[in-house]
Amino acid sequence: MSEDIKETVALLRALREKYRPESPMEDNPAKQLAVELYEKIIVIYGSSAIMDAAAYRWRSQIAENAKTLAFHHTLPEMNHNEIVGWLRPETVIKNVGVVFLRDPEDHPQVRKRFDLTREVIEGKAGIIHEIQGEGKSRLARILSLVYLGDFTSLYMAYLNRLDPTPVAVIDAFKDKLNPDTEVKR
């Protein structure tokens, strides 16, 4: 495990340089992705065996930092019901940005499901991105995707002209849940 951790730390340091604000758009995948997902409802799909946590993190960070509606689901489960929903409403679906979080260790049937799912929604969604985690170890691949999602959510906030840190809706919600207790901020 220590080798996996060493690899992951080194990779995240390198990615930090690639994704930092000073990195120009043409060299910065997080900025590029934020621009392409801007003004879209975001749907993130990961495999249940490996990328479920990363997909959840992407959804959470996009919602909280960019203040943008996002959803996530896992394959193969998504193929049992949700895939049917990609038929309607057509005008709304055109405004959906899809992100597939892929991993080379996905089961061959799951890899096939990703490919078939893309075939079903291609041309319906506004944009589709497939992103592979970087690194040799599973830890590095998962955290490299989490890191990209975190930076993407921050750049989406900037495009929305929003400060990513305040969460006024959550604070107000907590205040209404328990008006006698001051929310710790």
ABEGO torsion letter per residue (X at the ends): XAAAAAAAAAAAAAAAAAABAABBAAABAAAAAAAAABGBBBBBBBBAAAAAAAAAAAAAAAAAAAGBBBBBBBOAAAAAAAAAAAAOBAAAAAABBBBBBBBAABBAAAAAAAAAAAAAABGABABBBBBBBBEABAAAAAAAAAAAAAAAAAAAAAAAGBBAABBAAAAAAAAAABAABBBBX
